[in-house]
């Protein structure tokens, strides 16, 4: 639990605050940028919420925080909604996509996503295991499969798989991070789980990194790519490349011809794109990467 005695100086005065246990993962300000922001190497409350909907969103940021670094008075905590997550991000004919919240310290607060599909729901990467979240997913139809984009964001995958009795997919090169996973993707050939769900190996950030493409337009990118609001650009990070940078650049090139309308990363900002905008953005990203960035 966050403690008032550890309240950071960067918070504006008021009921909500971030304390010094913050790990700067970005979960709060990516979910609720109206009230939370980055401040150096931590988050802070930039504006206190006012009104029921604003307070609700701030309370869900508090719930999503992987290290319980956000605090509020008990009377407000009692208003935390039980049905806030998963939260709808976008409708798509291939499946409605929800953000799961409940980020895990084990994956440094990485985002995970739930796809609601007639053929069976799919979890992309793992939130921390939570009984309230599990109940909500049960009410939404349960899980038919879990896809793990890379070794860093597996979190509590085992508990989710056991709870729902569903298989997991991970790339063979990262399989030691989830040794009990039932299915392995091998090599660099795309694998279609069905007509609308495609696993694309993108080695670089880790040896077994892969992205997931839903309906040809929604890209779950793990830590291979993300959107930066600060730079207003799609980012492939050399600084956070744990395996091989030239391979990561080559993996970005594989995604040039896609018609991505939503970029949903594990870390970093989410972003919707207009028709044709993805190609322009990826060209800029590749130009920067090839210049040594």
C-alpha positions in Angstrom: 0.0 0.0 0.0 1.2 3.5 -0.7 2.1 5.5 2.4 1.5 9.2 2.9 4.8 9.5 4.7 6.5 8.5 1.3 4.5 10.9 -0.8 6.6 12.4 -3.5 7.1 16.2 -3.7 6.1 16.3 -7.3 2.4 15.5 -6.6 -0.1 18.3 -6.7 -1.9 18.8 -3.4 -5.0 16.7 -2.9 -6.4 13.3 -2.2 -4.4 11.1 -4.7 -0.6 10.8 -4.6 2.3 8.7 -5.8 4.8 7.6 -3.3 8.5 6.7 -3.5 7.9 3.0 -4.2 7.0 4.0 -7.8 9.1 2.1 -10.4 8.4 4.5 -13.3 6.7 1.8 -15.4 4.2 4.2 -17.0 1.1 2.2 -16.2 -0.7 5.1 -14.5 -0.1 7.9 -17.0 -0.7 5.6 -20.0 -4.1 4.7 -18.6 -5.0 8.1 -17.2 -2.8 10.9 -18.7 -5.3 13.6 -17.5 -4.2 13.0 -13.9 -0.9 11.3 -13.9 2.4 12.1 -15.6 6.1 11.2 -15.6 8.3 13.3 -13.4 12.0 12.4 -13.9 12.3 8.8 -12.8 8.9 8.4 -11.1 5.3 9.2 -11.8 3.3 12.0 -10.1 -0.2 13.2 -9.8 -0.3 16.2 -12.2 -4.0 17.1 -11.6 -6.4 15.9 -9.0 -9.5 14.2 -10.4 -12.8 16.0 -10.0 -16.2 14.3 -10.7 -17.3 10.7 -10.5 -15.9 9.6 -13.9 -12.5 11.2 -13.3 -12.2 9.7 -9.8 -13.2 6.3 -11.3 -10.4 6.5 -13.8 -7.8 7.5 -11.2 -9.0 4.7 -8.9 -8.4 2.2 -11.8 -4.9 3.6 -12.3 -4.3 2.9 -8.6 -5.7 -0.6 -9.1 -3.5 -1.2 -12.2 -0.3 0.0 -10.6 2.0 -3.1 -10.2 3.7 -1.9 -7.0 0.8 -0.2 -5.2 2.6 3.2 -5.4 -0.6 5.2 -5.7 -2.5 6.2 -2.6 -5.8 7.8 -1.8 -8.0 8.2 1.4 -10.0 5.1 2.5 -13.4 6.7 1.6 -12.2 7.0 -2.0 -10.6 3.6 -2.1 -14.0 2.2 -1.2 -15.3 3.5 -4.5 -12.9 1.4 -6.6 -15.0 -0.3 -9.3 -15.0 -4.1 -9.3 -15.7 -4.2 -13.1 -13.2 -1.6 -14.3 -10.9 -4.1 -16.1 -10.8 -5.5 -18.7 -11.6 -2.1 -20.3 -12.6 -1.9 -24.0 -10.0 -0.2 -26.2 -11.5 -0.8 -29.7 -14.1 -2.8 -31.6 -12.9 -4.8 -34.6 -14.7 -7.4 -36.7 -12.0 -9.9 -35.8 -12.5 -9.3 -32.1 -13.0 -6.6 -29.5 -9.8 -5.6 -27.7 -9.7 -4.8 -24.0 -6.8 -3.6 -21.8 -6.5 -5.9 -18.7 -5.1 -3.5 -16.1 -3.7 -5.3 -13.0 -0.1 -4.9 -14.2 2.6 -7.1 -12.7 5.8 -6.2 -11.0 7.3 -9.3 -12.6 7.0 -7.8 -16.0 7.8 -4.2 -14.9 4.2 -3.1 -15.3 3.8 -4.4 -18.9 0.3 -4.0 -20.5 -1.7 -7.1 -21.3 -4.7 -7.4 -23.6 -7.8 -9.5 -23.9 -9.3 -10.2 -27.3 -13.0 -11.2 -27.2 -13.6 -13.6 -30.2 -16.5 -15.9 -31.2 -14.0 -18.7 -31.6 -12.5 -18.3 -28.1 -11.0 -15.4 -26.2 -7.2 -14.8 -26.3 -5.0 -13.2 -23.7 -1.9 -11.4 -25.0 0.8 -11.4 -22.4 0.0 -11.8 -18.7 -1.3 -9.4 -16.1 -0.8 -10.2 -12.4 -3.2 -12.9 -11.3 -6.2 -11.3 -9.6 -9.4 -13.1 -8.5 -11.6 -10.0 -9.4 -10.0 -9.9 -12.9 -10.4 -13.7 -13.3 -14.1 -13.4 -12.5 -14.6 -10.6 -15.0 -12.9 -12.7 -17.7 -15.0 -15.7 -16.8 -18.1 -13.5 -17.2 -16.8 -12.4 -20.7 -16.4 -16.0 -21.9 -13.1 -17.2 -20.3 -9.9 -17.9 -22.2 -9.2 -20.3 -25.0 -5.5 -19.4 -25.4 -2.7 -17.2 -24.0 0.0 -15.8 -26.3 3.3 -14.6 -24.8 5.1 -12.1 -27.0 8.5 -12.6 -25.3 10.2 -13.7 -22.1 9.9 -10.3 -20.2 6.1 -10.2 -20.0 5.1 -13.7 -19.0 4.3 -12.6 -15.4 1.6 -14.9 -13.9 0.9 -16.9 -17.1 1.0 -20.2 -15.2 -1.8 -19.2 -12.8 -3.9 -17.9 -15.7 -3.4 -21.1 -17.7 -4.3 -23.3 -14.8 -7.3 -21.2 -13.8 -8.8 -21.3 -17.3 -7.4 -24.7 -18.5 -6.1 -23.0 -21.7 -2.9 -23.6 -23.7 0.0 -21.1 -24.1 2.0 -20.1 -27.1 5.6 -18.7 -26.9 8.5 -18.7 -29.3 11.0 -21.5 -28.9 13.9 -19.1 -28.4 12.2 -17.7 -25.2 10.6 -20.9 -24.1 12.8 -21.2 -21.0 10.8 -18.2 -19.6 7.6 -20.3 -19.7 8.9 -23.9 -19.7 5.4 -25.5 -19.3 4.0 -23.7 -22.3 2.1 -26.1 -24.5 3.0 -24.7 -27.9 6.2 -23.2 -29.4 6.6 -21.0 -32.5 9.8 -21.9 -34.2 12.1 -20.0 -36.6 11.1 -16.8 -38.3 8.0 -18.0 -40.3 4.7 -16.4 -39.5 2.2 -18.8 -37.9 -1.6 -18.3 -38.3 -3.5 -19.5 -35.3 -6.5 -19.0 -37.5 -7.6 -16.7 -40.4 -7.6 -13.6 -38.2 -4.8 -14.1 -35.7 -1.2 -14.2 -36.8 2.0 -14.7 -34.8 5.0 -12.9 -36.4 8.5 -13.7 -35.1 10.4 -10.4 -34.7 13.7 -11.4 -33.0 15.8 -8.5 -31.7 14.6 -7.2 -28.3 14.9 -10.8 -27.2 15.8 -13.9 -29.3 12.2 -15.1 -29.2 10.3 -11.8 -29.5 7.2 -11.9 -31.7 4.2 -9.7 -32.4 0.6 -10.6 -32.8 -1.6 -9.3 -35.7 -5.4 -9.3 -35.3 -7.5 -8.9 -38.3 -4.6 -7.5 -40.3 -4.9 -4.2 -38.5 -4.3 -4.5 -34.7 -0.7 -5.1 -33.8 0.2 -6.3 -30.3 3.9 -5.5 -30.4 5.3 -6.6 -27.0 8.5 -4.6 -26.5 9.5 -4.7 -30.2 7.8 -1.4 -30.9 5.8 1.3 -29.1 4.4 4.8 -29.6 6.2 7.7 -27.9 3.9 10.6 -27.1 7.0 12.7 -26.3 8.7 12.0 -29.6 5.5 11.6 -31.6 7.0 8.5 -33.3 7.0 4.8 -33.4 10.0 3.7 -31.4 12.3 0.6 -31.7 14.7 1.1 -28.8 18.4 0.2 -29.1 18.8 1.1 -25.4 16.3 -1.6 -24.4 17.4 -4.2 -26.9 18.4 -7.2 -24.9 19.6 -9.5 -27.7 20.6 -8.2 -31.1 20.0 -4.7 -32.6 20.6 -5.5 -36.3 18.1 -8.3 -35.9 15.6 -6.0 -34.4 15.9 -3.5 -37.2 15.4 -6.3 -39.7 12.3 -7.4 -37.8 10.9 -3.8 -38.0 11.4 -4.1 -41.8 9.1 -7.1 -41.8 6.2 -5.0 -40.7 6.5 -2.2 -43.3 3.8 -3.6 -45.6 1.1 -3.9 -42.9 -2.0 -1.7 -42.6 -1.9 -1.2 -38.8 -4.7 0.8 -37.3 -3.8 0.2 -33.6 -0.4 -0.3 -32.0 -0.8 -2.0 -28.6 2.6 -2.5 -27.0 3.7 -4.1 -23.7 5.5 -1.0 -22.7 5.1 2.5 -24.1 2.1 4.4 -25.3 -0.8 2.9 -27.4 -1.7 4.6 -30.6 -4.5 4.5 -33.3 -3.4 5.3 -36.9 -5.3 6.6 -39.9 -5.3 4.6 -43.1 -1.8 4.8 -44.7 -0.2 6.5 -41.7 1.5 3.3 -40.4 3.7 3.0 -43.5 4.9 6.6 -43.1 5.6 6.2 -39.4 7.6 2.9 -40.0 9.7 4.6 -42.7 10.6 7.3 -40.2 11.4 4.7 -37.5 13.6 2.7 -39.9 15.4 5.8 -41.1 16.3 6.7 -37.5 17.3 3.1 -36.7 19.6 2.8 -39.7 21.2 6.1 -38.9 22.5 4.6 -35.6 19.6 5.7 -33.4 
